[in-house]
Amino acid sequence: MRSGLAMLFFLCSHMGMDRIDTARVAETLLAAPGWARVGLTAPTSHMRVEAAFELARVIVESVGGSPEPAHIDQLGLSL
């Protein structure tokens, strides 16, 4: 029996989905919020986890995936 991640990888790799472009990922990481990039090296595990999820969200959003809805406690910033 396959794990959920293995099944997802199998489906994504065979359904004509685009390959990951390393240059695009690098540009996305450099454009990600600074706290998330620095947060990966934080001494506390909860900060590292939050940073990793933020970077993952930015990458998914960059490749055209739908972003996850913001946390209910997160305040919106007007631009």
QUISULFEN-V720105 format. One record per backbone hydrogen bond with DSSP energy under -0.5 kcal/mol. CO is the residue of the C=O (numbers start at 1). NH is the residue of the N-H. If there is no record, write none. Layout:
co=CO nh=NH
co=CO nh=NH
//
This chain:
co=3 nh=7
co=4 nh=8
co=5 nh=9
co=6 nh=10
co=7 nh=11
co=8 nh=12
co=9 nh=13
co=10 nh=14
co=11 nh=14
co=11 nh=15
co=12 nh=17
co=20 nh=22
co=21 nh=25
co=22 nh=26
co=23 nh=27
co=24 nh=28
co=25 nh=29
co=26 nh=30
co=27 nh=31
co=28 nh=32
co=29 nh=32
co=33 nh=36
co=33 nh=37
co=34 nh=38
co=35 nh=39
co=36 nh=40
co=37 nh=40
co=38 nh=41
co=39 nh=42
co=44 nh=48
co=45 nh=49
co=46 nh=50
co=47 nh=51
co=48 nh=52
co=49 nh=53
co=50 nh=54
co=51 nh=55
co=52 nh=56
co=53 nh=57
co=54 nh=58
co=55 nh=59
co=56 nh=60
co=57 nh=61
co=58 nh=62
co=59 nh=63
co=60 nh=65
co=61 nh=64
co=71 nh=74
co=76 nh=78
//
